[in-house]
Amino acid sequence: MKLDLFKLFGKTNNKSKSVAKERLKLVLIHDRTNVSPKFLEMVKGDIINVISDYMVIDEEGLDIQFTRTRRESDNSPIPALVANIPVLKMKDKDIK
């Protein structure tokens, strides 16, 4: 039986890399929008709760960001919430 140490340590490395990437995203978002990472996590949780009533989503693939955009009327900068939510399937809901 051969033990592949690269695979064993590679899994942890990928997970650490993902965590570091997520933390960096939160820091950048905070700098851009002056929104705390805790607030962003609360918004993310609320969005997941609401959308989960209607569809099955891939929470790992969920990407929510605050960014800046320009208002069409006067071209002034405004914050924007951008969400990329992978939908796995729609739930059967009775619409009355």
C-alpha positions as CSV (number, residue, x, y, z in Angstrom):
1,M,0.0,0.0,0.0
2,K,1.5,3.3,-1.1
3,L,0.8,6.5,0.9
4,D,0.7,9.6,-1.2
5,L,1.8,12.4,1.1
6,F,1.3,15.1,-1.5
7,K,-2.4,14.2,-1.8
8,L,-2.7,14.0,2.0
9,F,-1.2,17.4,2.6
10,G,-2.6,18.9,-0.6
11,K,-6.2,18.6,0.6
12,T,-5.4,20.7,3.7
13,N,-3.5,23.1,1.6
14,N,-6.4,23.6,-0.8
15,K,-8.8,24.2,2.2
16,S,-6.3,26.7,3.8
17,K,-6.0,28.4,0.4
18,S,-9.8,28.7,0.1
19,V,-10.1,30.1,3.6
20,A,-7.3,32.6,3.0
21,K,-8.9,33.6,-0.3
22,E,-12.3,34.2,1.4
23,R,-10.7,36.3,4.2
24,L,-8.9,38.4,1.6
25,K,-12.2,38.9,-0.3
26,L,-13.8,40.1,3.0
27,V,-11.0,42.5,3.7
28,L,-11.2,44.0,0.2
29,I,-15.0,44.3,0.4
30,H,-14.7,46.1,3.7
31,D,-12.2,48.5,2.3
32,R,-14.3,49.2,-0.8
33,T,-17.7,49.6,0.9
34,N,-16.9,50.4,4.5
35,V,-19.0,47.4,5.5
36,S,-17.8,45.0,8.2
37,P,-17.2,41.4,7.4
38,K,-19.7,40.4,10.1
39,F,-22.4,42.5,8.4
40,L,-21.6,40.8,5.0
41,E,-21.9,37.4,6.6
42,M,-25.3,38.3,8.1
43,V,-26.5,39.5,4.6
44,K,-25.2,36.3,3.0
45,G,-27.0,34.2,5.7
46,D,-30.3,36.1,5.1
47,I,-30.1,35.7,1.4
48,I,-29.4,31.9,1.7
49,N,-32.4,31.6,4.1
50,V,-34.8,33.4,1.8
51,I,-33.7,31.8,-1.5
52,S,-33.6,28.3,0.1
53,D,-37.4,28.5,0.5
54,Y,-37.7,28.4,-3.3
55,M,-34.7,26.6,-4.7
56,V,-31.8,24.3,-3.8
57,I,-28.6,26.3,-4.1
58,D,-24.9,25.4,-4.0
59,E,-23.8,27.3,-0.9
60,E,-20.2,26.6,-1.5
61,G,-20.4,28.3,-4.9
62,L,-22.3,31.3,-3.6
63,D,-20.4,34.5,-4.1
64,I,-21.8,37.8,-2.7
65,Q,-19.9,41.0,-3.0
66,F,-20.3,44.6,-2.2
67,T,-18.8,46.8,-4.9
68,R,-19.0,50.3,-6.2
69,T,-20.8,51.3,-9.4
70,R,-21.9,54.6,-10.9
71,R,-25.5,56.0,-10.8
72,E,-26.8,56.6,-14.3
73,S,-28.5,59.9,-13.5
74,D,-25.5,61.8,-12.2
75,N,-22.6,59.4,-12.5
76,S,-22.0,59.5,-8.8
77,P,-20.4,56.5,-7.1
78,I,-22.8,54.2,-5.1
79,P,-22.4,50.8,-3.4
80,A,-23.9,47.8,-5.2
81,L,-24.6,44.3,-3.9
82,V,-23.7,41.6,-6.5
83,A,-24.7,38.0,-6.0
84,N,-23.8,34.9,-8.0
85,I,-25.9,32.1,-6.7
86,P,-25.6,28.6,-8.3
87,V,-29.1,27.1,-8.5
88,L,-29.1,23.3,-8.3
89,K,-32.9,22.9,-8.8
90,M,-36.2,24.6,-8.1
91,K,-38.3,23.4,-5.2
92,D,-41.9,22.4,-5.8
93,K,-44.0,25.3,-4.3
94,D,-47.7,25.7,-4.5
95,I,-48.3,29.2,-5.9
96,K,-51.7,30.4,-4.9
